Amino acid sequence: MVELCLVSIISSVFSKKLKPALGNISNISIVGAIERAINFRDKVSILSENGVKTVLVPMDNLAGLSTLPITFLGKADVSFYGKTQMIIQKMML
């Protein structure tokens, strides 16, 4: 939740739009620590069913990429990030 508030503020300050149909499945603490997403496959499946086209995922979940349904990988872009700055860049157009 913190990451969405942070990105919204930065987006507003710099007049940059966020990507449409965007989802993020991790938690970022107020100090910037990125936590691994739990139930990775289930969360990605739910996002896919609800029309998300780009999913941002922490690097710690990279090994779980092979568990994702092929149908999802054909419909959406899974983008991995390792730093807080990367998520901000990947969320904006």
N, CA, C and O of each residue as an XYZ file, in Angstrom:
372
protein
N       0.811     -1.194      0.000
C       0.000      0.000      0.000
C       0.854      1.257      0.000
O       0.524      2.246     -0.654
N       1.942      1.210      0.731
C       2.835      2.363      0.789
C       3.358      2.704     -0.598
O       3.449      3.877     -0.961
N       3.707      1.665     -1.384
C       4.270      1.927     -2.714
C       3.277      2.640     -3.607
O       3.668      3.502     -4.395
N       1.994      2.300     -3.503
C       0.999      2.961     -4.349
C       0.814      4.416     -3.951
O       0.632      5.274     -4.814
N       0.857      4.702     -2.667
C       0.763      6.094     -2.210
C       1.974      6.886     -2.668
O       1.842      8.007     -3.158
N       3.151      6.303     -2.508
C       4.384      6.958     -2.927
C       4.378      7.234     -4.426
O       4.699      8.341     -4.859
N       4.016      6.243     -5.207
C       3.999      6.403     -6.662
C       2.942      7.419     -7.078
O       3.166      8.193     -8.009
N       1.800      7.431     -6.405
C       0.757      8.413     -6.719
C       1.236      9.831     -6.472
O       0.966     10.732     -7.267
N       1.943     10.028     -5.374
C       2.468     11.362     -5.056
C       3.510     11.780     -6.095
O       3.468     12.897     -6.610
N       4.441     10.876     -6.398
C       5.483     11.189     -7.383
C       4.868     11.440     -8.753
O       5.290     12.344     -9.474
N       3.875     10.644     -9.108
C       3.185     10.816    -10.384
C       2.549     12.204    -10.472
O       2.626     12.861    -11.511
N       1.937     12.636     -9.409
C       1.292     13.943     -9.379
C       2.306     15.080     -9.442
O       2.119     16.045    -10.183
N       3.368     14.964     -8.672
C       4.387     16.020     -8.635
C       5.038     16.215    -10.002
O       5.260     17.349    -10.427
N       5.347     15.114    -10.694
C       6.031     15.205    -11.983
C       5.085     15.143    -13.174
O       5.538     15.080    -14.317
N       3.784     15.160    -12.927
C       2.758     15.112    -13.976
C       2.958     13.929    -14.917
O       2.838     14.077    -16.133
N       3.259     12.771    -14.369
C       3.426     11.535    -15.147
C       2.235     10.632    -14.861
O       1.780     10.535    -13.721
N       1.735      9.976    -15.892
C       0.617      9.055    -15.734
C       1.124      7.664    -15.378
O       2.232      7.273    -15.743
N       0.282      6.923    -14.654
C       0.593      5.538    -14.341
C       0.133      4.654    -15.489
O      -0.807      4.997    -16.205
N       0.794      3.521    -15.661
C       0.385      2.569    -16.696
C      -1.026      2.079    -16.401
O      -1.378      1.881    -15.238
N      -1.837      1.880    -17.431
C      -3.175      1.334    -17.216
C      -3.109     -0.163    -16.905
O      -2.154     -0.839    -17.290
N      -4.112     -0.671    -16.218
C      -4.252     -2.096    -15.899
C      -2.988     -2.635    -15.230
O      -2.434     -3.651    -15.650
N      -2.546     -1.942    -14.187
C      -1.304     -2.253    -13.491
C      -1.591     -2.903    -12.146
O      -2.503     -2.487    -11.433
N      -0.807     -3.933    -11.797
C      -0.938     -4.589    -10.508
C       0.412     -4.812     -9.865
O       1.417     -4.972    -10.559
N       0.444     -4.822     -8.545
C       1.663     -5.072     -7.792
C       1.327     -6.057     -6.682
O       0.327     -5.885     -5.985
N       2.153     -7.091     -6.509
C       1.784     -8.109     -5.526
C       2.755     -8.227     -4.357
O       2.794     -9.262     -3.691
N       3.521     -7.203     -4.106
C       4.432     -7.266     -2.971
C       4.103     -6.169     -1.968
O       3.197     -5.361     -2.172
N       4.849     -6.166     -0.905
C       4.754     -5.096      0.079
C       6.101     -4.392      0.150
O       7.154     -5.028      0.102
N       6.050     -3.086      0.263
C       7.256     -2.300      0.461
C       7.055     -1.520      1.749
O       6.074     -0.793      1.903
N       7.994     -1.678      2.670
C       7.869     -0.989      3.947
C       8.131      0.499      3.775
O       8.605      0.935      2.726
N       7.829      1.262      4.787
C       7.996      2.707      4.745
C       9.461      3.094      4.561
O       9.752      4.186      4.072
N      10.393      2.209      4.948
C      11.827      2.491      4.777
C      12.366      1.938      3.464
O      13.553      2.090      3.176
N      11.508      1.294      2.658
C      11.903      0.830      1.336
C      12.282     -0.631      1.221
O      12.725     -1.061      0.156
N      12.122     -1.409      2.280
C      12.430     -2.840      2.205
C      11.339     -3.555      1.400
O      10.149     -3.396      1.673
N      11.760     -4.341      0.410
C      10.826     -5.059     -0.447
C      10.648     -6.471      0.088
O      11.622     -7.196      0.289
N       9.394     -6.855      0.317
C       9.094     -8.182      0.853
C       8.630     -9.112     -0.258
O       7.925     -8.691     -1.175
N       9.022    -10.358     -0.174
C       8.630    -11.397     -1.123
C       7.110    -11.581     -1.076
O       6.509    -11.547     -0.002
N       6.505    -11.774     -2.229
C       5.056    -11.990     -2.302
C       4.725    -13.425     -1.898
O       5.308    -14.374     -2.422
N       3.806    -13.573     -0.986
C       3.342    -14.890     -0.546
C       2.151    -15.278     -1.417
O       1.367    -14.413     -1.807
N       2.005    -16.565     -1.727
C       0.937    -17.065     -2.614
C       1.017    -16.401     -3.988
O       0.015    -15.957     -4.548
N       2.220    -16.350     -4.500
C       2.529    -15.680     -5.771
C       1.586    -16.098     -6.890
O       0.966    -15.246     -7.526
N       1.470    -17.392     -7.136
C       0.648    -17.876     -8.251
C      -0.820    -17.481     -8.093
O      -1.452    -17.051     -9.058
N      -1.359    -17.622     -6.896
C      -2.764    -17.281     -6.661
C      -3.029    -15.800     -6.895
O      -4.032    -15.430     -7.506
N      -2.133    -14.962     -6.410
C      -2.324    -13.522     -6.565
C      -2.252    -13.104     -8.031
O      -3.039    -12.275     -8.487
N      -1.306    -13.683     -8.764
C      -1.189    -13.359    -10.184
C      -2.426    -13.826    -10.937
O      -2.908    -13.123    -11.826
N      -2.944    -14.993    -10.597
C      -4.156    -15.505    -11.243
C      -5.348    -14.597    -10.987
O      -6.132    -14.336    -11.900
N      -5.496    -14.114     -9.766
C      -6.609    -13.212     -9.434
C      -6.481    -11.903    -10.210
O      -7.468    -11.389    -10.736
N      -5.265    -11.367    -10.277
C      -5.058    -10.136    -11.042
C      -5.398    -10.347    -12.512
O      -6.032     -9.495    -13.136
N      -4.982    -11.471    -13.058
C      -5.249    -11.787    -14.460
C      -6.751    -11.865    -14.729
O      -7.235    -11.339    -15.731
N      -7.480    -12.517    -13.840
C      -8.928    -12.652    -13.994
C      -9.637    -11.301    -13.938
O     -10.750    -11.155    -14.445
N      -8.988    -10.315    -13.320
C      -9.594     -9.004    -13.168
C      -9.035     -7.962    -14.137
O      -9.212     -6.761    -13.931
N      -8.358     -8.422    -15.195
C      -7.980     -7.539    -16.285
C      -6.632     -6.847    -16.183
O      -6.350     -5.941    -16.968
N      -5.802     -7.243    -15.251
C      -4.486     -6.615    -15.130
C      -3.608     -7.044    -16.302
O      -3.558     -8.226    -16.644
N      -2.923     -6.092    -16.913
C      -2.059     -6.365    -18.068
C      -0.578     -6.351    -17.713
O       0.225     -6.977    -18.404
N      -0.203     -5.650    -16.649
C       1.186     -5.598    -16.187
C       1.199     -5.880    -14.697
O       0.491     -5.229    -13.929
N       2.010     -6.855    -14.286
C       2.135     -7.202    -12.871
C       3.582     -6.967    -12.452
O       4.514     -7.483    -13.070
N       3.753     -6.186    -11.400
C       5.078     -5.917    -10.856
C       5.319     -6.862     -9.685
O       4.498     -6.978     -8.775
N       6.464     -7.533     -9.735
C       6.764     -8.616     -8.793
C       8.187     -8.443     -8.268
O       9.083     -8.080     -9.031
N       8.410     -8.699     -6.968
C       9.773     -8.617     -6.440
C      10.675     -9.703     -7.029
O      10.204    -10.781     -7.390
N      11.962     -9.414     -7.123
C      12.936    -10.369     -7.661
C      12.948    -11.683     -6.874
O      13.267    -12.733     -7.432
N      12.608    -11.634     -5.601
C      12.586    -12.849     -4.783
C      11.591    -13.873     -5.292
O      11.694    -15.047     -4.936
N      10.639    -13.475     -6.107
C       9.641    -14.384     -6.659
C       9.979    -14.864     -8.066
O       9.146    -15.496     -8.716
N      11.164    -14.579     -8.536
C      11.563    -14.960     -9.892
C      11.457    -16.470    -10.126
O      11.051    -16.901    -11.205
N      11.815    -17.267     -9.133
C      11.747    -18.722     -9.281
C      10.308    -19.204     -9.478
O      10.091    -20.256    -10.080
N       9.334    -18.458     -8.985
C       7.934    -18.840     -9.117
C       7.349    -18.575    -10.488
O       6.205    -18.949    -10.750
N       8.104    -17.938    -11.369
C       7.612    -17.640    -12.708
C       7.192    -18.903    -13.453
O       6.227    -18.887    -14.216
N       7.910    -19.982    -13.234
C       7.598    -21.239    -13.930
C       6.287    -21.860    -13.455
O       5.762    -22.757    -14.114
N       5.750    -21.404    -12.327
C       4.488    -21.960    -11.813
C       3.260    -21.232    -12.348
O       2.131    -21.664    -12.118
N       3.480    -20.125    -13.065
C       2.343    -19.356    -13.573
C       1.691    -20.065    -14.752
O       2.375    -20.703    -15.552
N       0.375    -19.957    -14.860
C      -0.325    -20.556    -15.991
C       0.113    -19.933    -17.316
O       0.322    -18.723    -17.401
N       0.249    -20.756    -18.333
C       0.661    -20.286    -19.658
C      -0.326    -19.247    -20.188
O       0.076    -18.299    -20.863
N      -1.606    -19.419    -19.889
C      -2.614    -18.474    -20.380
C      -2.362    -17.070    -19.841
O      -2.583    -16.085    -20.544
N      -1.903    -16.977    -18.602
C      -1.621    -15.659    -18.038
C      -0.409    -15.034    -18.720
O      -0.428    -13.852    -19.064
N       0.627    -15.809    -18.912
C       1.849    -15.275    -19.519
C       1.607    -14.770    -20.934
O       2.321    -13.884    -21.404
N       0.612    -15.320    -21.618
C       0.276    -14.848    -22.952
C      -0.521    -13.560    -22.945
O      -0.526    -12.832    -23.938
N      -1.204    -13.259    -21.828
C      -2.060    -12.079    -21.745
C      -1.418    -10.892    -21.040
O      -1.811     -9.749    -21.271
N      -0.440    -11.148    -20.188
C       0.083    -10.063    -19.359
C       1.610    -10.057    -19.333
O       2.272    -11.041    -19.665
N       2.126     -8.929    -18.933
C       3.562     -8.745    -18.791
C       3.908     -8.835    -17.309
O       3.348     -8.102    -16.494
N       4.832     -9.733    -16.956
C       5.304     -9.851    -15.578
C       6.656     -9.158    -15.523
O       7.603     -9.565    -16.196
N       6.738     -8.117    -14.721
C       7.957     -7.324    -14.625
C       8.512     -7.421    -13.206
O       7.795     -7.175    -12.236
N       9.778     -7.778    -13.089
C      10.411     -7.958    -11.789
C      11.224     -6.726    -11.414
O      11.770     -6.037    -12.276
N      11.294     -6.461    -10.112
C      12.080     -5.335     -9.616
C      12.790     -5.722     -8.319
O      12.328     -6.593     -7.582
N      13.904     -5.070     -8.057
C      14.689     -5.362     -6.866
C      14.873     -4.166     -5.958
O      15.265     -4.324     -4.802
N      14.596     -2.966     -6.460
C      14.768     -1.745     -5.683
C      13.509     -0.907     -5.776
O      12.753     -1.003     -6.743
N      13.295     -0.095     -4.774
C      12.123      0.778     -4.735
C      12.090      1.717     -5.933
O      11.018      1.979     -6.479
N      13.239      2.227     -6.351
C      13.293      3.137     -7.494
C      12.817      2.442     -8.760
O      12.201      3.073     -9.619
N      13.097      1.149     -8.885
C      12.688      0.401    -10.081
C      11.177      0.306    -10.182
O      10.626      0.408    -11.278
N      10.498      0.113     -9.064
C       9.037     -0.011     -9.115
C       8.405      1.318     -9.543
O       7.412      1.335    -10.271
N       8.977      2.403     -9.093
C       8.453      3.718     -9.478
C       8.600      3.910    -10.985
O       7.664      4.367    -11.641
N       9.749      3.572    -11.535
C       9.983      3.706    -12.966
C       9.059      2.799    -13.774
O       8.563      3.199    -14.827
N       8.827      1.586    -13.290
C       8.027      0.621    -14.048
C       6.527      0.914    -13.964
O       5.763      0.445    -14.808
N       6.097      1.679    -12.961
C       4.676      1.993    -12.838
C       4.248      3.171    -13.710
O       3.065      3.321    -14.017
N       5.191      3.990    -14.101
C       4.836      5.188    -14.862
C       5.048      4.998    -16.345
O       5.892      4.208    -16.770
N       4.266      5.737    -17.142
C       4.405      5.700    -18.609
C       5.659      6.413    -19.039
O       5.948      6.488    -20.233
